[in-house]
Amino acid sequence: MKKILAILLAALMLVPTLASCSEQTSGEDAGTSASTPTADAEEAETEETEAPDPFADVDFDGREFRFYTSVDETDATNADKFIRGLGETNGEIVNDAVYARNLFVSELLGITLKFTEASFSYSNAEASIKNLVMAGADEYDVITQDLMALSGLASGNYLRNVYNTKVMDYDQVYWYGEAMRDLQFVEGGMYMLLGDYFTDCLASAHALFANESILNDNYGSTEYINEMVFDGKWTIDNMATICEAVARDTNGDGQMTEGDLFGYTCIGTWGSAIPALIGTGVQYVERSEDGISYCYNNERSVKILEQLNKMYWNNGTLTNIADYSAAGLRQVFANGQTVIMGYNRIGDLENLRDIEFGVGIIPYPKLDEAQENYVTSLHDTTEAGAILSTLPVDSEEFVHTCLEVFARETNKQVIPQWYENALKVKYVDGQDDAKMIDLIHDTITSPFAVAYNGTLGGNMLGSAFLTPLGSKVTDFASNYKKIEKAANKVLDRVYESFVNNIMSGN
């Protein structure tokens, strides 16, 4: 306000001068003279409010930024379309935004982009990258790969520590700083990069999808579940109640089988149950000066296993379908044979565009209303970023600079197109759906278990919860006692590996 008053006062003081000048100059000149003070003031104000780009003077003189980009098409989501894109415009909103971002960053930093395809399976990714590092060749600046593979590589000292960077600012919104800190086995050892540039970290976030038409028929509102979510009352108990209340034996044969109307349909009780388990807010480990230890042998875990059994083993839940695939599951949903569909992820909204009824997106339920926040799970195949340990130390600043700018510009140029315009507008319908995607995005906080479960021998997800769930076992305590000794031994071994990494300077 003070600036505006000052400008107005200056303009008023100049009126006599401008009038005098106008008598001695042509109309064109007078017009130019009269507009100059206001234009100068506006320009000055703009200069004061817009900070200069800190990377404006950076010029790497055409240096290659070498990206080993994952093109694993067997996974439910994939990072490559957000990293490389098609390399040209085609009128598709997200691809064109990726192309524009890549061009902008290349010109801003004076770099050229080199992409090499990495096509590994779920089972051979870690071993393949290890062989690459052991060969000692400095071929790539950055890679994308599954969290599960990256966790094993990190513990084996195959990745570069990115904790003490002078360039990448993990407090910025375009980095998932809290999730990255959760992935530290030891404070100061940060090896996996999660953020907007690695867009699969958002695309592969788990969510539930609801048939709004069936909800409206049964509860008189398409927003029935949404209201519970926003009121903090979307719990496993309430979900199980809906599943059983809505289920119908539509063919009248006296049995609930595929083709009838179910409340909840998913694929099995393993991968489908992981986001439900993570959604309960279970805390697996605690860190201290003395190291890291498991902390989930408690009454909360007892209740979690009991509630998961209630969610997956009731008359309204179907876990076994004929076409045992994500596509088959989506077809069951499209046929109107289930109210809620599990296993899918935010990025799968792109596969639901042709469904005729309204599709709602909701988070996985909380354990109970006492749980403060919803928690959104990534998948162990979520493709995050990393830097191989073969990268020379004197190349780190170059790579960190490229990553920081790519992350920033992805947030500015790509995410608004994919997240705001595509996911919220093109693929879903309604303001509540947009708010729900925001809620799911903001609750991606705890990827530790899905990343390290395999590295730690499966003792967080499988042995402790999912194996007994698959057998309808509800006794957590006796099951934990069976795995406790071996689980702690593996945890200590992996902890030592990370300590040795840091002590060696990485």
Secondary structure as a PSIPRED ss2 file (coil, helix, strand):
# PSIPRED VFORMAT (PSIPRED V4.0)

   1 M C   1.000  0.000  0.000
   2 K H   0.000  1.000  0.000
   3 K H   0.000  1.000  0.000
   4 I H   0.000  1.000  0.000
   5 L H   0.000  1.000  0.000
   6 A H   0.000  1.000  0.000
   7 I H   0.000  1.000  0.000
   8 L H   0.000  1.000  0.000
   9 L H   0.000  1.000  0.000
  10 A H   0.000  1.000  0.000
  11 A H   0.000  1.000  0.000
  12 L H   0.000  1.000  0.000
  13 M H   0.000  1.000  0.000
  14 L H   0.000  1.000  0.000
  15 V H   0.000  1.000  0.000
  16 P H   0.000  1.000  0.000
  17 T H   0.000  1.000  0.000
  18 L H   0.000  1.000  0.000
  19 A H   0.000  1.000  0.000
  20 S H   0.000  1.000  0.000
  21 C H   0.000  1.000  0.000
  22 S H   0.000  1.000  0.000
  23 E C   1.000  0.000  0.000
  24 Q C   1.000  0.000  0.000
  25 T C   1.000  0.000  0.000
  26 S C   1.000  0.000  0.000
  27 G H   0.000  1.000  0.000
  28 E H   0.000  1.000  0.000
  29 D H   0.000  1.000  0.000
  30 A H   0.000  1.000  0.000
  31 G H   0.000  1.000  0.000
  32 T H   0.000  1.000  0.000
  33 S H   0.000  1.000  0.000
  34 A H   0.000  1.000  0.000
  35 S H   0.000  1.000  0.000
  36 T H   0.000  1.000  0.000
  37 P H   0.000  1.000  0.000
  38 T H   0.000  1.000  0.000
  39 A H   0.000  1.000  0.000
  40 D H   0.000  1.000  0.000
  41 A H   0.000  1.000  0.000
  42 E H   0.000  1.000  0.000
  43 E H   0.000  1.000  0.000
  44 A H   0.000  1.000  0.000
  45 E H   0.000  1.000  0.000
  46 T H   0.000  1.000  0.000
  47 E H   0.000  1.000  0.000
  48 E H   0.000  1.000  0.000
  49 T H   0.000  1.000  0.000
  50 E C   1.000  0.000  0.000
  51 A C   1.000  0.000  0.000
  52 P C   1.000  0.000  0.000
  53 D C   1.000  0.000  0.000
  54 P C   1.000  0.000  0.000
  55 F C   1.000  0.000  0.000
  56 A C   1.000  0.000  0.000
  57 D C   1.000  0.000  0.000
  58 V C   1.000  0.000  0.000
  59 D C   1.000  0.000  0.000
  60 F C   1.000  0.000  0.000
  61 D C   1.000  0.000  0.000
  62 G C   1.000  0.000  0.000
  63 R E   0.000  0.000  1.000
  64 E E   0.000  0.000  1.000
  65 F E   0.000  0.000  1.000
  66 R E   0.000  0.000  1.000
  67 F E   0.000  0.000  1.000
  68 Y E   0.000  0.000  1.000
  69 T E   0.000  0.000  1.000
  70 S E   0.000  0.000  1.000
  71 V C   1.000  0.000  0.000
  72 D C   1.000  0.000  0.000
  73 E C   1.000  0.000  0.000
  74 T C   1.000  0.000  0.000
  75 D C   1.000  0.000  0.000
  76 A C   1.000  0.000  0.000
  77 T C   1.000  0.000  0.000
  78 N C   1.000  0.000  0.000
  79 A C   1.000  0.000  0.000
  80 D H   0.000  1.000  0.000
  81 K H   0.000  1.000  0.000
  82 F H   0.000  1.000  0.000
  83 I H   0.000  1.000  0.000
  84 R C   1.000  0.000  0.000
  85 G C   1.000  0.000  0.000
  86 L C   1.000  0.000  0.000
  87 G C   1.000  0.000  0.000
  88 E C   1.000  0.000  0.000
  89 T C   1.000  0.000  0.000
  90 N C   1.000  0.000  0.000
  91 G C   1.000  0.000  0.000
  92 E C   1.000  0.000  0.000
  93 I H   0.000  1.000  0.000
  94 V H   0.000  1.000  0.000
  95 N H   0.000  1.000  0.000
  96 D H   0.000  1.000  0.000
  97 A H   0.000  1.000  0.000
  98 V H   0.000  1.000  0.000
  99 Y H   0.000  1.000  0.000
 100 A H   0.000  1.000  0.000
 101 R H   0.000  1.000  0.000
 102 N H   0.000  1.000  0.000
 103 L H   0.000  1.000  0.000
 104 F H   0.000  1.000  0.000
 105 V H   0.000  1.000  0.000
 106 S H   0.000  1.000  0.000
 107 E H   0.000  1.000  0.000
 108 L H   0.000  1.000  0.000
 109 L H   0.000  1.000  0.000
 110 G C   1.000  0.000  0.000
 111 I E   0.000  0.000  1.000
 112 T E   0.000  0.000  1.000
 113 L E   0.000  0.000  1.000
 114 K E   0.000  0.000  1.000
 115 F E   0.000  0.000  1.000
 116 T E   0.000  0.000  1.000
 117 E E   0.000  0.000  1.000
 118 A E   0.000  0.000  1.000
 119 S C   1.000  0.000  0.000
 120 F C   1.000  0.000  0.000
 121 S C   1.000  0.000  0.000
 122 Y C   1.000  0.000  0.000
 123 S C   1.000  0.000  0.000
 124 N C   1.000  0.000  0.000
 125 A H   0.000  1.000  0.000
 126 E H   0.000  1.000  0.000
 127 A H   0.000  1.000  0.000
 128 S H   0.000  1.000  0.000
 129 I H   0.000  1.000  0.000
 130 K H   0.000  1.000  0.000
 131 N H   0.000  1.000  0.000
 132 L H   0.000  1.000  0.000
 133 V H   0.000  1.000  0.000
 134 M H   0.000  1.000  0.000
 135 A C   1.000  0.000  0.000
 136 G C   1.000  0.000  0.000
 137 A C   1.000  0.000  0.000
 138 D C   1.000  0.000  0.000
 139 E C   1.000  0.000  0.000
 140 Y C   1.000  0.000  0.000
 141 D C   1.000  0.000  0.000
 142 V E   0.000  0.000  1.000
 143 I E   0.000  0.000  1.000
 144 T E   0.000  0.000  1.000
 145 Q E   0.000  0.000  1.000
 146 D E   0.000  0.000  1.000
 147 L H   0.000  1.000  0.000
 148 M H   0.000  1.000  0.000
 149 A H   0.000  1.000  0.000
 150 L H   0.000  1.000  0.000
 151 S H   0.000  1.000  0.000
 152 G H   0.000  1.000  0.000
 153 L H   0.000  1.000  0.000
 154 A H   0.000  1.000  0.000
 155 S H   0.000  1.000  0.000
 156 G C   1.000  0.000  0.000
 157 N C   1.000  0.000  0.000
 158 Y C   1.000  0.000  0.000
 159 L E   0.000  0.000  1.000
 160 R C   1.000  0.000  0.000
 161 N C   1.000  0.000  0.000
 162 V C   1.000  0.000  0.000
 163 Y C   1.000  0.000  0.000
 164 N C   1.000  0.000  0.000
 165 T C   1.000  0.000  0.000
 166 K C   1.000  0.000  0.000
 167 V C   1.000  0.000  0.000
 168 M C   1.000  0.000  0.000
 169 D C   1.000  0.000  0.000
 170 Y C   1.000  0.000  0.000
 171 D C   1.000  0.000  0.000
 172 Q C   1.000  0.000  0.000
 173 V C   1.000  0.000  0.000
 174 Y C   1.000  0.000  0.000
 175 W E   0.000  0.000  1.000
 176 Y C   1.000  0.000  0.000
 177 G H   0.000  1.000  0.000
 178 E H   0.000  1.000  0.000
 179 A H   0.000  1.000  0.000
 180 M H   0.000  1.000  0.000
 181 R H   0.000  1.000  0.000
 182 D H   0.000  1.000  0.000
 183 L C   1.000  0.000  0.000
 184 Q C   1.000  0.000  0.000
 185 F C   1.000  0.000  0.000
 186 V C   1.000  0.000  0.000
 187 E C   1.000  0.000  0.000
 188 G C   1.000  0.000  0.000
 189 G C   1.000  0.000  0.000
 190 M C   1.000  0.000  0.000
 191 Y C   1.000  0.000  0.000
 192 M C   1.000  0.000  0.000
 193 L E   0.000  0.000  1.000
 194 L C   1.000  0.000  0.000
 195 G E   0.000  0.000  1.000
 196 D C   1.000  0.000  0.000
 197 Y C   1.000  0.000  0.000
 198 F C   1.000  0.000  0.000
 199 T C   1.000  0.000  0.000
 200 D H   0.000  1.000  0.000
 201 C H   0.000  1.000  0.000
 202 L H   0.000  1.000  0.000
 203 A H   0.000  1.000  0.000
 204 S C   1.000  0.000  0.000
 205 A C   1.000  0.000  0.000
 206 H E   0.000  0.000  1.000
 207 A C   1.000  0.000  0.000
 208 L E   0.000  0.000  1.000
 209 F E   0.000  0.000  1.000
 210 A E   0.000  0.000  1.000
 211 N E   0.000  0.000  1.000
 212 E H   0.000  1.000  0.000
 213 S H   0.000  1.000  0.000
 214 I H   0.000  1.000  0.000
 215 L H   0.000  1.000  0.000
 216 N H   0.000  1.000  0.000
 217 D H   0.000  1.000  0.000
 218 N H   0.000  1.000  0.000
 219 Y H   0.000  1.000  0.000
 220 G C   1.000  0.000  0.000
 221 S C   1.000  0.000  0.000
 222 T C   1.000  0.000  0.000
 223 E C   1.000  0.000  0.000
 224 Y H   0.000  1.000  0.000
 225 I H   0.000  1.000  0.000
 226 N H   0.000  1.000  0.000
 227 E H   0.000  1.000  0.000
 228 M H   0.000  1.000  0.000
 229 V H   0.000  1.000  0.000
 230 F H   0.000  1.000  0.000
 231 D C   1.000  0.000  0.000
 232 G C   1.000  0.000  0.000
 233 K C   1.000  0.000  0.000
 234 W C   1.000  0.000  0.000
 235 T E   0.000  0.000  1.000
 236 I H   0.000  1.000  0.000
 237 D H   0.000  1.000  0.000
 238 N H   0.000  1.000  0.000
 239 M H   0.000  1.000  0.000
 240 A H   0.000  1.000  0.000
 241 T H   0.000  1.000  0.000
 242 I H   0.000  1.000  0.000
 243 C H   0.000  1.000  0.000
 244 E H   0.000  1.000  0.000
 245 A H   0.000  1.000  0.000
 246 V H   0.000  1.000  0.000
 247 A C   1.000  0.000  0.000
 248 R E   0.000  0.000  1.000
 249 D C   1.000  0.000  0.000
 250 T C   1.000  0.000  0.000
 251 N C   1.000  0.000  0.000
 252 G C   1.000  0.000  0.000
 253 D C   1.000  0.000  0.000
 254 G C   1.000  0.000  0.000
 255 Q C   1.000  0.000  0.000
 256 M C   1.000  0.000  0.000
 257 T C   1.000  0.000  0.000
 258 E C   1.000  0.000  0.000
 259 G C   1.000  0.000  0.000
 260 D C   1.000  0.000  0.000
 261 L E   0.000  0.000  1.000
 262 F E   0.000  0.000  1.000
 263 G E   0.000  0.000  1.000
 264 Y E   0.000  0.000  1.000
 265 T E   0.000  0.000  1.000
 266 C C   1.000  0.000  0.000
 267 I C   1.000  0.000  0.000
 268 G C   1.000  0.000  0.000
 269 T C   1.000  0.000  0.000
 270 W C   1.000  0.000  0.000
 271 G H   0.000  1.000  0.000
 272 S H   0.000  1.000  0.000
 273 A H   0.000  1.000  0.000
 274 I H   0.000  1.000  0.000
 275 P H   0.000  1.000  0.000
 276 A H   0.000  1.000  0.000
 277 L H   0.000  1.000  0.000
 278 I H   0.000  1.000  0.000
 279 G H   0.000  1.000  0.000
 280 T C   1.000  0.000  0.000
 281 G C   1.000  0.000  0.000
 282 V C   1.000  0.000  0.000
 283 Q C   1.000  0.000  0.000
 284 Y C   1.000  0.000  0.000
 285 V E   0.000  0.000  1.000
 286 E E   0.000  0.000  1.000
 287 R E   0.000  0.000  1.000
 288 S E   0.000  0.000  1.000
 289 E C   1.000  0.000  0.000
 290 D C   1.000  0.000  0.000
 291 G E   0.000  0.000  1.000
 292 I E   0.000  0.000  1.000
 293 S E   0.000  0.000  1.000
 294 Y E   0.000  0.000  1.000
 295 C C   1.000  0.000  0.000
 296 Y C   1.000  0.000  0.000
 297 N C   1.000  0.000  0.000
 298 N C   1.000  0.000  0.000
 299 E H   0.000  1.000  0.000
 300 R H   0.000  1.000  0.000
 301 S H   0.000  1.000  0.000
 302 V H   0.000  1.000  0.000
 303 K H   0.000  1.000  0.000
 304 I H   0.000  1.000  0.000
 305 L H   0.000  1.000  0.000
 306 E H   0.000  1.000  0.000
 307 Q H   0.000  1.000  0.000
 308 L H   0.000  1.000  0.000
 309 N H   0.000  1.000  0.000
 310 K H   0.000  1.000  0.000
 311 M H   0.000  1.000  0.000
 312 Y H   0.000  1.000  0.000
 313 W C   1.000  0.000  0.000
 314 N C   1.000  0.000  0.000
 315 N C   1.000  0.000  0.000
 316 G C   1.000  0.000  0.000
 317 T E   0.000  0.000  1.000
 318 L E   0.000  0.000  1.000
 319 T C   1.000  0.000  0.000
 320 N C   1.000  0.000  0.000
 321 I C   1.000  0.000  0.000
 322 A C   1.000  0.000  0.000
 323 D C   1.000  0.000  0.000
 324 Y C   1.000  0.000  0.000
 325 S C   1.000  0.000  0.000
 326 A H   0.000  1.000  0.000
 327 A H   0.000  1.000  0.000
 328 G H   0.000  1.000  0.000
 329 L H   0.000  1.000  0.000
 330 R H   0.000  1.000  0.000
 331 Q H   0.000  1.000  0.000
 332 V H   0.000  1.000  0.000
 333 F H   0.000  1.000  0.000
 334 A H   0.000  1.000  0.000
 335 N C   1.000  0.000  0.000
 336 G C   1.000  0.000  0.000
 337 Q C   1.000  0.000  0.000
 338 T E   0.000  0.000  1.000
 339 V E   0.000  0.000  1.000
 340 I E   0.000  0.000  1.000
 341 M E   0.000  0.000  1.000
 342 G C   1.000  0.000  0.000
 343 Y C   1.000  0.000  0.000
 344 N C   1.000  0.000  0.000
 345 R E   0.000  0.000  1.000
 346 I H   0.000  1.000  0.000
 347 G H   0.000  1.000  0.000
 348 D H   0.000  1.000  0.000
 349 L H   0.000  1.000  0.000
 350 E H   0.000  1.000  0.000
 351 N H   0.000  1.000  0.000
 352 L H   0.000  1.000  0.000
 353 R C   1.000  0.000  0.000
 354 D C   1.000  0.000  0.000
 355 I C   1.000  0.000  0.000
 356 E C   1.000  0.000  0.000
 357 F C   1.000  0.000  0.000
 358 G C   1.000  0.000  0.000
 359 V E   0.000  0.000  1.000
 360 G E   0.000  0.000  1.000
 361 I E   0.000  0.000  1.000
 362 I E   0.000  0.000  1.000
 363 P C   1.000  0.000  0.000
 364 Y C   1.000  0.000  0.000
 365 P C   1.000  0.000  0.000
 366 K E   0.000  0.000  1.000
 367 L C   1.000  0.000  0.000
 368 D C   1.000  0.000  0.000
 369 E C   1.000  0.000  0.000
 370 A C   1.000  0.000  0.000
 371 Q C   1.000  0.000  0.000
 372 E C   1.000  0.000  0.000
 373 N C   1.000  0.000  0.000
 374 Y C   1.000  0.000  0.000
 375 V C   1.000  0.000  0.000
 376 T E   0.000  0.000  1.000
 377 S C   1.000  0.000  0.000
 378 L C   1.000  0.000  0.000
 379 H C   1.000  0.000  0.000
 380 D C   1.000  0.000  0.000
 381 T C   1.000  0.000  0.000
 382 T C   1.000  0.000  0.000
 383 E E   0.000  0.000  1.000
 384 A E   0.000  0.000  1.000
 385 G E   0.000  0.000  1.000
 386 A E   0.000  0.000  1.000
 387 I C   1.000  0.000  0.000
 388 L E   0.000  0.000  1.000
 389 S C   1.000  0.000  0.000
 390 T C   1.000  0.000  0.000
 391 L C   1.000  0.000  0.000
 392 P C   1.000  0.000  0.000
 393 V H   0.000  1.000  0.000
 394 D H   0.000  1.000  0.000
 395 S H   0.000  1.000  0.000
 396 E H   0.000  1.000  0.000
 397 E H   0.000  1.000  0.000
 398 F H   0.000  1.000  0.000
 399 V H   0.000  1.000  0.000
 400 H H   0.000  1.000  0.000
 401 T H   0.000  1.000  0.000
 402 C H   0.000  1.000  0.000
 403 L H   0.000  1.000  0.000
 404 E H   0.000  1.000  0.000
 405 V H   0.000  1.000  0.000
 406 F H   0.000  1.000  0.000
 407 A H   0.000  1.000  0.000
 408 R H   0.000  1.000  0.000
 409 E H   0.000  1.000  0.000
 410 T H   0.000  1.000  0.000
 411 N H   0.000  1.000  0.000
 412 K H   0.000  1.000  0.000
 413 Q H   0.000  1.000  0.000
 414 V H   0.000  1.000  0.000
 415 I H   0.000  1.000  0.000
 416 P H   0.000  1.000  0.000
 417 Q H   0.000  1.000  0.000
 418 W H   0.000  1.000  0.000
 419 Y H   0.000  1.000  0.000
 420 E H   0.000  1.000  0.000
 421 N H   0.000  1.000  0.000
 422 A H   0.000  1.000  0.000
 423 L H   0.000  1.000  0.000
 424 K H   0.000  1.000  0.000
 425 V H   0.000  1.000  0.000
 426 K H   0.000  1.000  0.000
 427 Y C   1.000  0.000  0.000
 428 V C   1.000  0.000  0.000
 429 D C   1.000  0.000  0.000
 430 G C   1.000  0.000  0.000
 431 Q H   0.000  1.000  0.000
 432 D H   0.000  1.000  0.000
 433 D H   0.000  1.000  0.000
 434 A H   0.000  1.000  0.000
 435 K H   0.000  1.000  0.000
 436 M H   0.000  1.000  0.000
 437 I H   0.000  1.000  0.000
 438 D H   0.000  1.000  0.000
 439 L H   0.000  1.000  0.000
 440 I H   0.000  1.000  0.000
 441 H H   0.000  1.000  0.000
 442 D H   0.000  1.000  0.000
 443 T C   1.000  0.000  0.000
 444 I E   0.000  0.000  1.000
 445 T C   1.000  0.000  0.000
 446 S C   1.000  0.000  0.000
 447 P C   1.000  0.000  0.000
 448 F H   0.000  1.000  0.000
 449 A H   0.000  1.000  0.000
 450 V H   0.000  1.000  0.000
 451 A H   0.000  1.000  0.000
 452 Y H   0.000  1.000  0.000
 453 N C   1.000  0.000  0.000
 454 G C   1.000  0.000  0.000
 455 T C   1.000  0.000  0.000
 456 L C   1.000  0.000  0.000
 457 G C   1.000  0.000  0.000
 458 G C   1.000  0.000  0.000
 459 N C   1.000  0.000  0.000
 460 M C   1.000  0.000  0.000
 461 L C   1.000  0.000  0.000
 462 G H   0.000  1.000  0.000
 463 S H   0.000  1.000  0.000
 464 A H   0.000  1.000  0.000
 465 F H   0.000  1.000  0.000
 466 L H   0.000  1.000  0.000
 467 T H   0.000  1.000  0.000
 468 P H   0.000  1.000  0.000
 469 L H   0.000  1.000  0.000
 470 G H   0.000  1.000  0.000
 471 S C   1.000  0.000  0.000
 472 K C   1.000  0.000  0.000
 473 V C   1.000  0.000  0.000
 474 T C   1.000  0.000  0.000
 475 D C   1.000  0.000  0.000
 476 F H   0.000  1.000  0.000
 477 A H   0.000  1.000  0.000
 478 S H   0.000  1.000  0.000
 479 N H   0.000  1.000  0.000
 480 Y H   0.000  1.000  0.000
 481 K H   0.000  1.000  0.000
 482 K H   0.000  1.000  0.000
 483 I H   0.000  1.000  0.000
 484 E H   0.000  1.000  0.000
 485 K H   0.000  1.000  0.000
 486 A H   0.000  1.000  0.000
 487 A H   0.000  1.000  0.000
 488 N H   0.000  1.000  0.000
 489 K H   0.000  1.000  0.000
 490 V H   0.000  1.000  0.000
 491 L H   0.000  1.000  0.000
 492 D H   0.000  1.000  0.000
 493 R H   0.000  1.000  0.000
 494 V H   0.000  1.000  0.000
 495 Y H   0.000  1.000  0.000
 496 E H   0.000  1.000  0.000
 497 S H   0.000  1.000  0.000
 498 F H   0.000  1.000  0.000
 499 V H   0.000  1.000  0.000
 500 N H   0.000  1.000  0.000
 501 N H   0.000  1.000  0.000
 502 I H   0.000  1.000  0.000
 503 M H   0.000  1.000  0.000
 504 S C   1.000  0.000  0.000
 505 G C   1.000  0.000  0.000
 506 N C   1.000  0.000  0.000
